[in-house]
Amino acid sequence: MRGGRSLSICRSDFVFSLCMMALLFVLAIAAARAEEPVSKHLPLPAIGLADIVSAIDAKQPIVGREIQSTDLNAALITLGTHQNICDDTKAVIIQNSSIIGSLNFGNGNSPNVDDDAGDQPPDQIEPILTDWLPVAITIRSSSVSGGITLERVNVSCGLRLTDTTVDDAITFRQTAFDGPVDFTGSVLKDGLKALGVWWVGPVSFRGTDFGGAVEFILDHNRKSVFGQDADFEYAKFRRHASFLNTKFLGPTSFRHTLFAMDANFGQSEFHAGPRRAPTGPFYAAEFSARALFRRVRFKSLIFLKTVFHDAVDFSGARGEGLTFYGVTLAGRTDFDDARIERIKLDGFNGLGSMDGETIFRRAVFHRVEFNRILFRKAVHFEGTSVLCRVALNTVSFGSDLSMEDASFPNSEDSGRCPDTNETKEAPDVSMRLVTFDGPVYADLPQLFKGKPWWAIWGEDEPRLDVQGEEKRFWRDLERAFQKANSLELKNEADYRERHLAEEDQHGAEWLQSVFSRVFWGYGLAPLRVVVWAALMILVFAGVYWTQIDDDEFPATSVSMTLRRANLALAFSYRTAWQMQYGYGRSRTAPFAAITILESIFGKILIACFVYALAQASPLLSELAKKLLP
């Protein structure tokens, strides 16, 4: 039948399509499994010691085999030598294979080994080597069910362990790698310990996943030293990472690296950043826990778009230049006791935020530069010394700013600046668009140039070069000093603001401002009020001089003139203090009015003196406010 035949053809096409789809699915699975380092669905054929040695001698890859670690260890022992040579006629090449057990090479327990390093500096003490591995080792897309240990070994040709999974810890102790070392894309489930290792050739841990703790540290006073490139880009440190006392002599890169737990670079040395990249060795790196750089040494260290989720510690750091561009600092940041020539915090295309406390206590800098930075919590500069220049541009202090016992550059001690390239035209302390939302604790000489005690009409000139919105700047400082109960500095800032405001004032308002500034001076100086009182007494004494009887005190001699002047001064002095003294001795109404006027002026000046004197103490200030509303 025509209809039945058509149905039969359709069924055949449908079955054929299903078969093709199933075949394609199987081929896709096979292709995917072929890309895996080790076949997990079928047991790999084993290879014996003799075949391993033959493959090494012929530089033939061992592909898709199951290798017992005891056989591979025995094969490596046969290659061992006591000469530092690289035999390029042989090689260990393992691909897509499974190594069962742990790999061990070296004679760390040799009775001739002496760990006494003497008094040599740690970075000059070479590892003590007892064995030499003269062939290149390559393990690619494979797995090691155990760990790897090299102790007191010189790997002459290089080690490449890429896209490979190692289940147990890798330990290198006092080992030297003359050739390149490459762990690109590998998974080290139990981490890595490199104790007193010298990496003579370039090293790459690019994209390596460190599942366990990582330690590049001292061993018997021997440092771990990277002699050439050290590439940790895109690596993941899932447990704590320690590079304590490590020396990076060549280009170093931790770009896009993740530190999931504490990272310790304390007492390390950085000599260069990554090649062809001015972004610094930690570009876009992420520190999820504490980042410790205590006593780190560097020439120029740059952090660009680095993210610090927890505390950062640069205590005791030493270097020429330390720069932060667009860095996220969520925790406390310490620079106490640091000695850095140039330190720069820059928001870099935005506003940088320092979310935790920032500590600069007892640090010494040549130059300090902050650009587009928001300090959300307290900033401590106690005991800090800046020798050459301070430049703040668009900086906001959201909480306390403490600067007690700090020293900043000024023209009077410019000889302290050791930087001979510093231009003399540049201001010592430059501030532009700086705001203060919290209290500011400072000393008067830090912000204002002192004047002689006798210069009662002199002004305390500010040491700050304020650019843009100067009145707002001093208004913010006035509030900040008031919050810190620093009345002397508050008054200095207040009168600096008033002086600037005079430029926009006219008429009576301008006259009132000028009179207030001339009368009180800068800082409400009590001595100036005393001078005004003395001048008042002298003026009224001159008036009283004319009212003394010429017959009783004739000005015919010097002695009589002095007696007459003394009488006038004494009368004026007592009248200023006592309201009834001059009035009770007045014979005419005009004279009585003059004595009353002096008494009133005297009482006003006494009140002004008490008010000015009270500015030196918050307690006296509050008392004066209650007595003199």
C-alpha positions as CSV (number, residue, x, y, z in Angstrom):
1,M,0.0,0.0,0.0
2,R,1.2,3.5,-0.8
3,G,0.4,4.7,2.7
4,G,2.1,1.8,4.4
5,R,5.2,2.1,2.3
6,S,5.4,5.8,3.2
7,L,5.1,5.0,6.9
8,S,7.9,2.4,6.5
9,I,10.2,4.9,4.9
10,C,9.5,7.5,7.7
11,R,10.3,4.9,10.4
12,S,13.6,4.1,8.7
13,D,14.6,7.7,8.5
14,F,13.7,8.2,12.2
15,V,15.7,5.2,13.3
16,F,18.7,6.4,11.2
17,S,18.5,9.9,12.7
18,L,18.5,8.4,16.2
19,C,21.5,6.3,15.5
20,M,23.4,9.3,14.1
21,M,22.6,11.4,17.1
22,A,23.7,8.6,19.5
23,L,27.0,8.2,17.5
24,L,27.6,12.0,17.7
25,F,26.9,12.0,21.4
26,V,29.4,9.1,22.0
27,L,32.0,10.8,19.9
28,A,31.6,14.1,21.9
29,I,32.0,12.3,25.2
30,A,35.1,10.5,23.9
31,A,36.6,13.7,22.7
32,A,35.9,15.4,26.0
33,R,37.4,12.6,27.9
34,A,40.4,12.6,25.7
35,E,41.1,16.2,26.9
36,E,41.1,15.1,30.5
37,P,44.6,14.8,32.1
38,V,44.0,11.2,33.2
39,S,41.4,8.7,32.0
40,K,39.0,8.1,34.8
41,H,36.6,5.8,33.1
42,L,39.0,3.1,32.0
43,P,42.2,1.7,33.8
44,L,45.4,2.9,32.1
45,P,47.9,0.3,31.0
46,A,50.8,0.0,33.4
47,I,54.4,0.6,32.5
48,G,57.4,-0.9,34.2
49,L,60.8,0.4,35.3
50,A,62.7,-0.9,32.3
51,D,60.3,0.8,29.9
52,I,60.5,4.0,31.9
53,V,64.3,4.0,31.7
54,S,64.1,3.3,27.9
55,A,61.7,6.1,27.3
56,I,63.9,8.5,29.3
57,D,67.0,7.5,27.4
58,A,65.2,7.9,24.1
59,K,63.4,11.2,25.1
60,Q,60.2,9.4,24.2
61,P,56.9,10.7,25.9
62,I,55.1,8.3,28.2
63,V,51.5,8.8,27.2
64,G,48.4,7.4,28.8
65,R,50.1,5.0,31.2
66,E,49.8,4.2,34.9
67,I,53.2,4.7,36.6
68,Q,54.2,3.5,40.0
69,S,56.0,6.2,41.9
70,T,58.6,3.6,43.1
71,D,59.5,2.8,39.5
72,L,59.8,6.5,38.6
73,N,61.8,7.2,41.7
74,A,64.2,4.4,40.8
75,A,64.6,5.6,37.3
76,L,65.4,9.1,38.6
77,I,68.0,7.7,41.0
78,T,69.8,6.1,38.0
79,L,70.1,9.6,36.5
80,G,71.5,11.1,39.6
81,T,75.0,12.6,39.4
82,H,77.3,14.9,41.4
83,Q,78.1,17.2,38.5
84,N,76.1,20.3,37.6
85,I,75.4,19.4,34.0
86,C,72.3,19.3,31.8
87,D,72.1,16.2,29.7
88,D,69.9,17.2,26.8
89,T,70.1,13.7,25.3
90,K,67.6,12.4,27.9
91,A,64.4,13.7,29.2
92,V,61.4,12.6,31.4
93,I,58.2,13.3,29.5
94,I,54.9,12.2,30.9
95,Q,51.6,13.0,29.4
96,N,48.0,12.1,30.2
97,S,49.2,9.6,32.7
98,S,48.6,8.6,36.3
99,I,51.4,8.4,38.8
100,I,50.5,6.3,41.8
101,G,52.3,7.3,45.0
102,S,54.7,10.0,45.9
103,L,57.8,11.2,44.1
104,N,61.0,11.6,46.1
105,F,64.4,12.6,45.1
106,G,67.4,13.8,47.0
107,N,69.5,12.8,50.0
108,G,68.4,15.2,52.7
109,N,69.5,12.8,55.4
110,S,73.1,12.6,54.2
111,P,75.6,12.4,57.1
112,N,77.8,14.9,55.3
113,V,75.2,17.7,55.3
114,D,76.0,20.7,57.5
115,D,73.3,23.2,58.0
116,D,75.5,25.7,59.9
117,A,75.3,28.9,57.8
118,G,77.6,30.9,60.0
119,D,77.2,34.7,60.0
120,Q,76.5,35.2,56.3
121,P,73.4,37.2,55.3
122,P,70.5,34.9,54.4
123,D,70.3,36.1,50.8
124,Q,73.9,35.1,50.2
125,I,73.8,31.6,51.6
126,E,73.3,29.0,48.9
127,P,71.5,25.8,49.5
128,I,73.5,22.7,50.5
129,L,73.2,20.3,47.5
130,T,73.8,16.6,47.7
131,D,72.3,15.4,44.5
132,W,72.0,16.7,40.9
133,L,69.2,15.9,38.5
134,P,70.7,16.4,35.0
135,V,67.6,15.9,32.8
136,A,64.6,18.0,32.0
137,I,61.3,16.8,33.6
138,T,58.0,17.4,32.0
139,I,54.7,16.1,33.5
140,R,51.7,17.4,31.5
141,S,48.0,16.8,31.9
142,S,48.5,14.0,34.4
143,S,47.8,13.2,38.0
144,V,50.0,12.4,41.1
145,S,48.1,10.5,43.8
146,G,50.8,11.4,46.4
147,G,53.2,14.3,46.8
148,I,56.5,15.5,45.4
149,T,59.6,16.0,47.5
150,L,63.0,17.3,46.3
151,E,65.6,17.9,49.0
152,R,69.0,19.3,48.5
153,V,68.8,18.7,44.8
154,N,70.1,20.8,41.9
155,V,67.6,20.5,39.0
156,S,69.9,21.4,36.2
157,C,67.6,21.4,33.1
158,G,64.2,22.5,34.4
159,L,60.9,21.2,35.7
160,R,57.6,21.5,34.0
161,L,54.5,20.3,35.7
162,T,51.6,21.8,33.8
163,D,47.8,21.1,33.9
164,T,48.5,18.4,36.4
165,T,46.8,17.5,39.7
166,V,48.9,16.7,42.8
167,D,46.9,15.3,45.7
168,D,49.5,15.7,48.5
169,A,51.9,18.4,49.4
170,I,54.9,19.4,47.3
171,T,58.0,20.1,49.3
172,F,61.2,21.6,47.9
173,R,63.9,22.0,50.6
174,Q,67.2,23.7,49.9
175,T,66.9,23.0,46.2
176,A,68.2,24.9,43.3
177,F,66.5,25.1,39.9
178,D,68.9,26.2,37.2
179,G,66.4,25.9,34.4
180,P,62.9,27.1,34.0
181,V,60.1,25.9,36.4
182,D,56.6,25.8,35.1
183,F,53.5,24.9,37.1
184,T,51.0,26.6,34.7
185,G,47.4,25.5,35.2
186,S,48.2,22.8,37.8
187,V,46.1,22.0,40.9
188,L,48.2,21.5,44.0
189,K,45.6,20.2,46.4
190,D,47.8,20.2,49.5
191,G,49.8,23.3,48.7
192,L,53.5,23.9,48.3
193,K,56.5,24.4,50.6
194,A,59.6,25.9,49.2
195,L,62.2,26.2,52.0
196,G,65.4,27.9,51.2
197,V,65.0,27.3,47.5
198,W,67.0,29.2,44.8
199,W,65.0,29.7,41.6
200,V,67.8,30.5,39.2
201,G,65.7,30.4,36.0
202,P,62.3,31.8,35.3
203,V,59.4,30.5,37.3
204,S,55.7,30.3,36.3
205,F,52.8,29.4,38.6
206,R,50.4,31.1,36.2
207,G,46.9,30.0,36.8
208,T,48.0,27.5,39.5
209,D,45.4,26.5,42.0
210,F,46.9,26.1,45.5
211,G,44.4,24.1,47.6
212,G,46.7,24.0,50.6
213,A,49.0,26.3,52.4
214,V,51.9,27.8,50.4
215,E,55.2,28.7,52.0
216,F,58.3,30.3,50.3
217,I,60.3,30.9,53.4
218,L,63.7,30.5,55.1
219,D,65.3,27.2,55.9
220,H,68.3,27.2,58.3
221,N,68.8,30.9,57.6
222,R,68.7,30.4,53.8
223,K,66.3,32.6,51.9
224,S,64.1,31.6,49.0
225,V,65.3,33.6,46.0
226,F,63.7,34.2,42.6
227,G,66.6,35.1,40.3
228,Q,64.6,35.8,37.2
229,D,60.9,36.1,36.3
230,A,58.4,35.0,38.9
231,D,54.9,34.7,37.4
232,F,52.0,34.1,39.7
233,E,49.3,35.7,37.4
234,Y,45.8,34.3,37.8
235,A,46.9,31.9,40.6
236,K,44.6,31.0,43.4
237,F,45.9,30.7,47.0
238,R,43.0,29.1,48.8
239,R,44.8,28.8,52.2
240,H,47.4,31.1,53.7
241,A,50.3,32.1,51.5
242,S,53.7,33.0,53.0
243,F,56.5,34.7,51.1
244,L,58.3,35.7,54.3
245,N,61.9,36.7,53.7
246,T,61.6,35.9,50.0
247,K,63.8,37.8,47.5
248,F,62.4,38.7,44.1
249,L,65.3,39.8,42.0
250,G,63.6,39.7,38.6
251,P,60.3,40.8,37.1
252,T,57.5,39.7,39.4
253,S,53.8,39.4,38.8
254,F,50.9,38.6,41.0
255,R,48.4,40.2,38.6
256,H,44.8,39.0,38.9
257,T,45.9,36.7,41.7
258,L,43.4,35.6,44.5
259,F,44.6,35.3,48.1
260,A,41.7,33.7,49.9
261,M,43.4,33.8,53.3
262,D,46.3,35.7,54.9
263,A,49.1,36.6,52.6
264,N,52.5,37.3,54.2
265,F,55.2,39.2,52.3
266,G,57.0,40.3,55.4
267,Q,60.7,41.2,55.1
268,S,60.6,40.3,51.4
269,E,62.4,42.2,48.6
270,F,60.9,43.4,45.3
271,H,63.3,44.6,42.7
272,A,61.1,44.9,39.6
273,G,57.5,44.6,38.5
274,P,56.1,42.5,35.6
275,R,57.7,42.9,32.2
276,R,56.3,45.5,29.8
277,A,53.7,46.5,32.4
278,P,53.9,49.7,34.4
279,T,50.9,48.6,36.5
280,G,53.0,47.0,39.3
281,P,53.2,43.4,40.4
282,F,49.8,43.3,42.1
283,Y,47.5,44.7,39.4
284,A,43.9,43.7,40.1
285,A,45.0,41.2,42.7
286,E,42.5,40.4,45.5
287,F,43.3,39.9,49.1
288,S,40.3,38.4,50.9
289,A,42.1,38.3,54.3
290,R,45.0,40.2,55.8
291,A,47.9,41.3,53.6
292,L,51.1,41.6,55.6
293,F,54.0,43.6,54.1
294,R,55.9,44.3,57.3
295,R,59.5,45.4,56.8
296,V,59.2,44.8,53.1
297,R,62.0,46.2,50.9
298,F,61.4,47.6,47.4
299,K,62.6,50.2,45.0
300,S,59.3,51.2,43.5
301,L,56.1,49.2,44.4
302,I,52.8,49.9,42.6
303,F,49.4,48.6,43.5
304,L,46.8,49.3,40.8
305,K,43.1,48.3,41.2
306,T,44.1,45.9,43.9
307,V,41.4,44.9,46.3
308,F,42.1,44.5,50.0
309,H,39.1,43.2,51.9
310,D,40.9,43.2,55.3
311,A,43.8,44.8,57.0
312,V,47.0,45.8,55.2
313,D,50.2,46.2,57.1
314,F,53.3,48.0,55.8
315,S,54.9,48.6,59.2
316,G,58.6,49.2,59.0
317,A,58.6,49.1,55.2
318,R,61.6,50.5,53.4
319,G,61.7,51.8,49.8
320,E,61.9,54.6,47.3
321,G,58.4,54.8,46.0
322,L,55.0,53.2,47.2
323,T,52.0,54.0,45.0
324,F,48.3,53.0,45.3
325,Y,46.1,53.7,42.2
326,G,42.4,53.0,42.5
327,V,43.0,50.5,45.3
328,T,40.1,49.3,47.5
329,L,41.2,49.3,51.2
330,A,38.4,47.9,53.3
331,G,40.3,47.3,56.5
332,R,42.9,49.0,58.7
333,T,46.0,50.2,56.9
334,D,49.3,50.5,58.7
335,F,52.4,52.4,57.7
336,D,53.8,53.0,61.2
337,D,57.7,53.2,61.5
338,A,58.0,53.0,57.6
339,R,60.8,54.8,55.8
340,I,59.6,55.6,52.3
341,E,60.8,58.4,50.1
342,R,57.6,58.8,48.1
343,I,54.2,57.6,49.1
344,K,51.2,58.3,46.9
345,L,47.5,57.4,47.4
346,D,45.5,58.1,44.2
347,G,41.8,57.4,43.5
348,F,42.7,56.8,39.8
349,N,39.6,57.8,37.7
350,G,37.4,58.0,40.8
351,L,37.3,58.6,44.5
352,G,39.5,56.1,46.4
353,S,38.1,55.0,49.8
354,M,40.1,54.1,52.9
355,D,37.4,52.3,54.9
356,G,39.5,51.4,57.9
357,E,41.8,53.3,60.2
358,T,45.0,54.6,58.5
359,I,48.1,54.6,60.6
360,F,51.3,56.6,59.8
361,R,52.8,56.8,63.3
362,R,56.5,57.5,63.6
363,A,56.9,57.1,59.8
364,V,59.4,59.1,57.8
365,F,58.6,60.2,54.3
366,H,60.3,62.6,51.8
367,R,57.1,63.3,49.9
368,V,53.4,62.6,50.6
369,E,50.8,62.9,47.9
370,F,47.1,62.1,48.3
371,N,44.7,62.6,45.3
372,R,41.0,62.0,45.4
373,I,41.0,60.0,48.6
374,L,38.2,59.6,51.2
375,F,39.4,58.6,54.7
376,R,36.2,57.2,56.3
377,K,37.9,56.5,59.7
378,A,40.6,57.9,61.8
379,V,44.0,58.9,60.3
380,H,47.0,58.9,62.6
381,F,50.1,61.0,61.9
382,E,51.5,61.1,65.4
383,G,55.2,61.4,65.4
384,T,55.4,61.3,61.6
385,S,58.1,63.3,59.7
386,V,57.7,64.6,56.2
387,L,60.9,66.1,55.0
388,C,60.2,67.6,51.6
389,R,56.6,68.1,50.5
390,V,53.0,67.3,51.3
391,A,50.4,67.6,48.6
392,L,46.7,66.9,49.2
393,N,44.2,67.2,46.3
394,T,40.5,66.5,46.8
395,V,40.9,64.7,50.1
396,S,38.2,64.2,52.7
397,F,38.9,63.3,56.3
398,G,35.6,61.7,57.6
399,S,36.8,61.1,61.1
400,D,39.6,62.0,63.5
401,L,42.9,63.4,62.1
402,S,45.7,63.2,64.7
403,M,49.0,65.0,64.0
404,E,50.5,65.5,67.5
405,D,54.3,65.6,67.5
406,A,54.4,65.3,63.7
407,S,56.8,67.5,61.7
408,F,56.0,68.8,58.2
409,P,58.3,70.7,55.8
410,N,58.5,74.5,55.7
411,S,60.9,77.1,54.4
412,E,62.6,77.5,57.7
413,D,64.0,73.9,57.8
414,S,64.1,73.1,54.1
415,G,67.6,71.8,54.6
416,R,66.1,68.6,56.0
417,C,64.9,67.6,52.6
418,P,67.5,65.2,51.1
419,D,65.9,65.2,47.7
420,T,68.0,67.6,45.6
421,N,65.6,67.4,42.7
422,E,62.8,69.0,44.7
423,T,61.9,72.3,43.0
424,K,62.2,75.3,45.3
425,E,59.1,76.9,43.8
426,A,56.8,74.0,44.9
427,P,54.9,74.8,48.1
428,D,56.0,72.8,51.2
429,V,52.4,71.9,52.2
430,S,49.8,72.2,49.5
431,M,46.1,71.6,50.0
432,R,43.4,71.8,47.4
433,L,39.7,70.9,48.0
434,V,40.4,69.3,51.4
435,T,37.6,68.8,53.9
436,F,37.5,67.9,57.5
437,D,34.4,66.3,59.0
438,G,35.9,65.1,62.2
439,P,38.1,66.6,64.9
440,V,41.7,67.6,64.0
441,Y,44.3,67.2,66.7
442,A,47.4,69.2,65.9
443,D,50.0,71.6,67.4
444,L,50.1,75.3,66.6
445,P,53.6,75.3,65.1
446,Q,52.6,72.6,62.6
447,L,50.1,74.8,60.9
448,F,51.2,78.4,61.7
449,K,54.6,80.1,61.7
450,G,55.4,81.5,65.1
451,K,56.1,85.1,65.9
452,P,58.2,86.7,68.7
453,W,56.4,87.1,71.9
454,W,56.7,90.9,71.8
455,A,55.1,91.1,68.3
456,I,51.6,91.5,69.7
457,W,50.4,93.1,66.5
458,G,51.9,90.4,64.3
459,E,50.0,87.7,62.6
460,D,50.5,83.9,62.8
461,E,51.0,83.1,59.1
462,P,49.8,79.7,58.0
463,R,52.3,77.2,56.7
464,L,49.6,75.8,54.4
465,D,49.3,76.7,50.8
466,V,45.5,76.5,50.3
467,Q,44.2,76.4,46.7
468,G,40.6,76.9,45.9
469,E,37.7,77.6,48.3
470,E,40.1,78.9,51.0
471,K,37.3,80.3,53.2
472,R,35.5,77.0,53.2
473,F,38.8,75.3,54.1
474,W,39.4,77.4,57.2
475,R,35.7,77.2,58.2
476,D,36.0,73.4,58.1
477,L,39.2,73.6,60.1
478,E,37.6,75.9,62.7
479,R,34.8,73.3,63.3
480,A,37.4,70.5,63.4
481,F,39.5,72.3,66.0
482,Q,36.4,73.0,68.0
483,K,35.5,69.3,68.0
484,A,39.1,68.6,69.2
485,N,38.7,71.2,72.0
486,S,41.7,73.1,70.6
487,L,40.6,76.6,71.2
488,E,43.8,78.2,70.2
489,L,43.8,76.7,66.8
490,K,40.1,77.2,66.5
491,N,40.6,81.0,67.0
492,E,43.5,81.0,64.5
493,A,41.3,79.4,61.9
494,D,38.3,81.6,62.8
495,Y,40.3,84.8,62.3
496,R,42.0,83.5,59.1
497,E,38.4,83.0,57.8
498,R,37.4,86.5,58.9
499,H,40.4,88.0,57.2
500,L,39.5,86.3,53.9
501,A,35.9,87.4,54.3
502,E,36.9,91.0,54.4
503,E,37.7,90.9,50.7
504,D,33.9,90.6,50.0
505,Q,32.7,93.0,52.7
506,H,31.8,96.6,52.3
507,G,30.8,99.6,54.5
508,A,29.9,99.0,58.1
509,E,30.4,95.3,57.9
510,W,33.9,95.7,56.6
511,L,34.7,98.3,59.4
512,Q,33.4,96.0,62.0
513,S,35.5,93.1,60.8
514,V,38.7,95.2,60.6
515,F,38.1,96.6,64.1
516,S,37.5,93.1,65.5
517,R,40.6,91.8,63.9
518,V,42.8,94.7,65.0
519,F,41.4,94.7,68.5
520,W,41.5,91.0,69.3
521,G,44.4,90.0,67.1
522,Y,44.9,86.5,65.7
523,G,44.1,83.9,68.3
524,L,42.5,86.3,70.8
525,A,45.9,87.1,72.4
526,P,45.5,88.2,76.0
527,L,48.7,90.3,75.8
528,R,47.1,92.5,73.1
529,V,44.2,93.3,75.5
530,V,46.7,94.2,78.2
531,V,48.4,96.6,75.8
532,W,45.1,98.2,75.0
533,A,44.4,98.6,78.7
534,A,47.8,100.3,79.2
535,L,47.2,102.6,76.3
536,M,43.8,103.6,77.8
537,I,45.3,104.3,81.2
538,L,48.0,106.5,79.5
539,V,45.4,108.4,77.5
540,F,43.2,109.1,80.5
541,A,46.3,109.9,82.6
542,G,47.1,112.6,80.1
543,V,43.6,114.1,80.6
544,Y,44.1,114.0,84.4
545,W,47.5,115.7,84.0
546,T,45.7,118.8,82.9
547,Q,43.4,118.8,85.9
548,I,46.2,118.7,88.6
549,D,46.6,121.9,90.5
550,D,49.7,123.8,89.1
551,D,50.3,125.5,92.4
552,E,50.6,122.2,94.3
553,F,52.5,120.3,91.6
554,P,54.2,122.9,89.4
555,A,56.1,121.4,86.5
556,T,59.2,123.5,87.2
557,S,61.6,120.6,87.6
558,V,62.2,117.1,86.6
559,S,61.3,115.7,90.0
560,M,58.1,117.7,90.2
561,T,57.2,116.6,86.7
562,L,57.7,113.0,87.6
563,R,55.6,113.4,90.8
564,R,52.8,115.0,88.7
565,A,53.0,112.2,86.1
566,N,53.0,109.6,88.8
567,L,49.9,111.1,90.4
568,A,48.1,111.2,87.1
569,L,49.0,107.6,86.3
570,A,48.0,106.4,89.7
571,F,44.7,108.2,89.5
572,S,44.0,106.8,86.1
573,Y,44.9,103.3,87.1
574,R,42.7,103.2,90.2
575,T,39.8,104.8,88.3
576,A,40.0,102.1,85.7
577,W,39.8,99.4,88.4
578,Q,37.4,101.1,90.9
579,M,34.1,102.6,89.7
580,Q,33.7,105.0,92.6
581,Y,37.3,106.1,92.9
582,G,37.5,108.8,90.2
583,Y,33.8,109.7,90.5
584,G,34.1,110.4,94.2
585,R,37.0,112.7,93.7
586,S,35.5,114.7,90.9
587,R,34.7,118.4,91.5
588,T,32.9,119.1,88.2
589,A,30.4,117.2,86.2
590,P,32.5,116.9,83.0
591,F,35.4,115.5,85.1
592,A,33.0,113.0,86.7
593,A,31.8,111.9,83.3
594,I,35.4,111.3,82.2
595,T,36.1,109.1,85.2
596,I,33.0,107.1,84.7
597,L,33.9,106.6,81.0
598,E,37.3,105.3,82.0
599,S,35.8,103.0,84.6
600,I,33.5,101.5,82.0
601,F,36.2,101.1,79.5
602,G,38.4,99.5,82.2
603,K,35.7,96.9,83.1
604,I,35.2,96.1,79.5
605,L,38.9,95.5,78.9
606,I,39.1,93.3,82.1
607,A,36.2,91.2,80.7
608,C,38.0,91.0,77.3
609,F,41.2,90.0,79.0
610,V,39.4,87.2,80.9
611,Y,37.7,86.1,77.8
612,A,40.9,86.0,75.8
613,L,42.7,84.2,78.6
614,A,40.0,81.6,78.8
615,Q,40.7,80.5,75.2
616,A,43.7,78.6,76.5
617,S,41.5,76.1,78.4
618,P,38.2,74.5,77.5
619,L,37.2,74.7,81.2
620,L,37.9,78.4,81.5
621,S,36.2,78.9,78.2
622,E,33.0,77.4,79.4
623,L,33.2,79.4,82.6
624,A,33.8,82.6,80.7
625,K,30.8,81.9,78.4
626,K,28.6,81.5,81.5
627,L,29.9,84.7,83.1
628,L,30.0,86.7,79.9
629,P,27.0,85.7,77.8
